[in-house]
Amino acid sequence: MALDTAPRRCLREVTPYSPGKSIASVQRELGLKNVVKLASNENPLGPSPRAMAVYRKAEKLCSLYPEGASPELRAAIARFHKIEPERVLVGNGSDEIIRLLCEAFLDPEDEALASQFSFIRFKQQALMMGARVVEVPMADWTHDLGTMAKAASPRTKLLFVANPNNPTGTYNTEEEVRGLLDSVPRSTIVVLDEAYCQFAAGCADYPRSIPALTGRYDNLVVLRTFSKAYGLAGLRAGYAVADPELLSWLDRIRMPFNVNLPAQLACVEALKDAAFVRRSVALAQSGRESLAQALRERGFTVWDSAANFLFARSPLPGRELFKALLAEGLIIRPLDEYGLHDFVRISVGTRAGNKALLQALEKLLEVAV
Ligand SMILES: Cc1ncc(COP(=O)(O)O)c(C=O)c1O
């Protein structure tokens, strides 16, 4: 049946998000038993065990609606950062908060600004609101915050900076971020998406954003997620720290029960599991060094990463490499949706996962090491 009602005009510009292929779909489609996923920057250690113990206990409460504003989780996040709960908003993944920011602040014809190769959800979500997206070129695959600041005008409502950046893994320093915040119009909301911040531990000049910067700049929103270092991507929880008045607009338009009850309880516990986060970060940091080195020996150009994944120029077109590895039970991420046809993004896995990748590559690329 043909649809007689036209959807909003701006939706014609929107391409849907294309997520990393799931393990289950590869098992189903290719009949493979052992599949290693290095495509969505998930935690190869699995979820925080302490968080999962609480998750299991939450089972008995699943007939009840959760508390809509996630008050216990907000309070736990506030304690964790030593800030007031009014400065915290919890979302169904940080992805929901990106959406809420666009819905709350972008009228058609307003501008959203981001780097050319930044997390694609910023652009997709802004386009869904009919806004104009301005993309600023990067400098050596790093956000050029000086040029971004100059490009911000009174029409720029949102300026997105993923730090470290997905998909390039590069990061901006505290000095650069402060420079940006000091230069943009006060009417421009700077969204600093720190989904991978834990993996930048050890980078001395990485920004200390909460509470130092969030307390100082009312137009700054910092986003964090439970999906990466805490290993809870399947629960869908993330949060924003910002000025309470700014957050009140997001709170007004979020779904009434946006974060499910087991997720709210499990995330409170995850915040206490510092040992798990330390293990996750250590695994990603040691793995990314050795994997980068091994990939370079196999003909890849690999950029230094402050995250739990590597950005690499591949000796084969990215999609060809992706397909060939898929047949071997390994899922990586081609970057065609960014127009980067020769590049791939590879999440750092367990030692065994990384080894499986390297063995498959050896076979494919016929490299004697
Ligand atoms: C930079 C960045 N921001 C946000 C997200 C979304 O994370 P969440 O699972 O919290 O929605 C991702 C996920 O990959 C990401 O890479």
The ligand as a Tripos MOL2 file, in Angstrom:
@<TRIPOS>MOLECULE
LIG
   16    16     1     0     0
SMALL
NO_CHARGES

@<TRIPOS>ATOM
      1 C1         30.9030    9.3030   20.9590 C.3       1 LIG1
      2 C2         29.7110    8.5150   21.3550 C.ar      1 LIG1
      3 N1         28.7080    9.1210   21.9700 N.ar      1 LIG1
      4 C3         27.6020    8.4640   22.3420 C.ar      1 LIG1
      5 C4         27.4630    7.1260   22.0790 C.ar      1 LIG1
      6 C5         26.1750    6.4550   22.4590 C.3       1 LIG1
      7 O1         26.3310    5.7510   23.6220 O.3       1 LIG1
      8 P1         25.0880    5.1930   24.4290 P.3       1 LIG1
      9 O2         25.2300    3.7280   24.4300 O.co2     1 LIG1
     10 O3         25.2410    5.7990   25.8110 O.co2     1 LIG1
     11 O4         23.8390    5.6690   23.7780 O.co2     1 LIG1
     12 C6         28.4800    6.4300   21.4280 C.ar      1 LIG1
     13 C7         28.3100    5.0130   21.1220 C.2       1 LIG1
     14 O5         29.0650    4.3750   20.4540 O.2       1 LIG1
     15 C8         29.6270    7.1480   21.0410 C.ar      1 LIG1
     16 O6         30.6200    6.5570   20.3850 O.3       1 LIG1
@<TRIPOS>BOND
     1     1     2 1
     2     2     3 ar
     3     2    15 ar
     4     3     4 ar
     5     4     5 ar
     6     5     6 1
     7     5    12 ar
     8     6     7 1
     9     7     8 1
    10     8     9 2
    11     8    10 1
    12     8    11 1
    13    12    13 1
    14    12    15 ar
    15    13    14 2
    16    15    16 1
@<TRIPOS>SUBSTRUCTURE
     1 LIG1         1 GROUP 0 **** ****
